[in-house]
């Protein structure tokens, strides 16, 4: 089935909100399978779960758990898009329960805590570069928490204080 260029531009977007290329849209039409029972989707050609939206087979990045950083070998225990990269380890499941489940306007998941009134700014380096300098955080998701120095900010739920410093929520609670 060949898609026309006009069809490709009718709102088909990748997980970051970018329009799909003609090749990626054609690949999706031919190879993406969605299970109606469990609502999971995968690529019938390369067996990648979830389907590598916006990419062709072989272009998909190896997925790693956002909390423990180990390679994902099974689908996430959650259907929420913010938790698509979470493994099934108990400690990672616990971190997921404490984390914000929202997707930010840029398409990245919020690294804040569950139930927060306002989401954290995106700490992905490419998003930080686009922010006005006065609102720009001085850390990114890969920087270590300056309280524990044990894990990157993106590996645990965080909070931004009024002074704009960002810490892991649990680290801040332990030191209050």
C-alpha positions in Angstrom: 0.0 0.0 0.0 1.6 3.3 -1.1 0.7 6.5 0.8 0.5 9.8 -1.0 2.5 12.7 0.3 -0.7 14.5 1.3 -1.7 11.5 3.4 1.6 11.4 5.2 1.1 15.0 6.4 -2.4 14.4 7.7 -1.4 14.4 11.4 0.9 11.3 11.5 3.5 12.2 14.1 6.3 10.4 16.0 6.4 10.3 19.8 8.1 13.7 19.9 5.4 15.4 17.8 7.4 15.6 14.5 5.7 14.7 11.2 6.5 11.2 9.9 8.5 10.9 6.8 6.9 9.2 3.8 9.0 6.1 4.3 8.2 5.9 8.0 4.5 6.3 7.4 4.6 3.6 4.7 6.5 1.3 7.1 4.0 1.9 9.8 1.1 1.1 7.4 2.7 -2.2 6.4 4.2 -3.4 9.7 2.7 -1.9 12.8 0.4 -4.4 14.6 -1.8 -3.3 17.5 -3.3 -6.0 19.8 -6.9 -5.1 20.6 -6.9 -7.2 23.7 -3.9 -5.7 25.5 -3.5 -2.5 23.4 0.2 -3.2 22.9 1.7 -2.4 19.5 4.7 -3.9 17.8 6.6 -4.1 14.5 5.7 -7.3 12.6 8.9 -7.0 10.6 11.5 -6.7 13.4 9.4 -7.6 16.5 10.2 -4.4 18.4 7.8 -3.6 21.2 6.5 -0.9 21.3 6.5 -0.1 17.6 9.4 2.2 16.6 7.2 5.1 15.5 8.9 7.5 13.0 11.8 5.1 12.4 12.4 2.2 10.1 13.6 -1.2 11.3 17.2 -1.0 12.5 16.9 2.7 13.2 15.1 2.1 16.5 17.3 2.8 19.6 17.8 0.1 22.1 15.3 1.0 24.8 16.5 1.2 28.4 14.6 1.6 31.7 14.4 5.3 32.6 15.0 4.4 36.3 17.7 1.6 36.4 19.1 2.2 32.8 19.1 -1.5 32.0 18.0 -2.7 28.6 14.3 -3.3 28.4 13.6 -7.0 27.6 9.8 -6.9 28.1 7.1 -4.3 27.6 6.5 -1.9 30.4 4.0 -2.8 33.1 2.2 0.4 32.4 0.1 1.5 29.5 0.8 5.2 30.2 3.1 6.8 27.5 5.2 8.5 30.3 6.1 5.0 31.5 6.8 3.2 28.2 10.5 2.9 29.2 10.1 1.2 32.6 11.2 -2.3 33.3 9.4 -4.8 35.5 11.8 -4.7 38.5 10.2 -4.0 41.8 12.3 -0.9 42.6 11.6 0.5 39.1 7.9 -0.2 39.5 8.0 1.7 42.9 9.7 4.7 41.3 7.1 4.7 38.6 4.3 4.9 41.3 6.0 8.0 42.7 6.5 9.7 39.4 4.4 12.1 37.4 2.6 10.4 34.5 2.3 13.4 32.2 3.9 14.0 28.8 5.3 17.5 28.4 4.3 19.6 25.3 7.8 18.8 23.8 6.9 15.1 23.8 9.2 14.0 26.7 7.9 12.6 30.0 7.9 14.8 33.1 10.5 13.8 35.7 8.5 15.3 38.5 6.7 13.5 41.3 3.1 12.0 41.2 0.4 14.5 42.1 2.5 17.6 41.5 0.5 20.8 40.8 2.9 22.0 38.0 5.2 19.8 35.9 8.9 20.2 36.0 10.6 21.9 33.0 11.9 19.4 30.5 15.5 18.4 31.3 16.3 16.9 27.9 19.4 18.7 26.6 17.8 19.6 23.3 14.8 21.1 25.0 16.9 23.1 27.5 18.8 24.7 24.6 15.5 26.0 23.2 14.4 27.6 26.4 14.8 31.3 27.1 18.0 31.8 29.1 16.1 33.2 32.2 14.0 30.0 32.4 16.8 27.6 31.5 17.6 25.0 34.2 21.3 24.8 35.0 21.2 20.9 35.0 19.9 18.3 32.6 18.4 14.8 33.1 21.8 13.2 33.0 23.4 15.3 35.8 23.6 13.7 39.2 21.5 14.9 42.1 23.7 17.2 44.1 22.4 15.8 47.4 23.0 12.0 46.8 25.5 12.0 43.8 24.3 8.4 43.3 21.8 8.7 40.4 21.0 11.1 37.6 18.1 13.5 38.0 16.2 11.6 35.3 16.3 8.3 37.2 14.1 9.4 40.1 11.2 11.8 40.6 12.5 15.3 41.1 11.3 18.7 42.4 12.3 22.2 41.4 12.6 24.6 44.4 11.7 28.3 44.3 15.4 29.0 43.9 15.3 26.9 40.7 17.6 24.1 42.1 16.4 20.6 41.1 16.8 17.6 43.4 15.4 14.1 43.8 12.3 14.3 45.9 13.4 11.5 48.2 16.8 13.0 48.7 15.2 16.3 49.7 12.8 14.6 52.1 15.7 12.7 53.8 17.6 15.9 54.4 14.8 18.1 55.7 
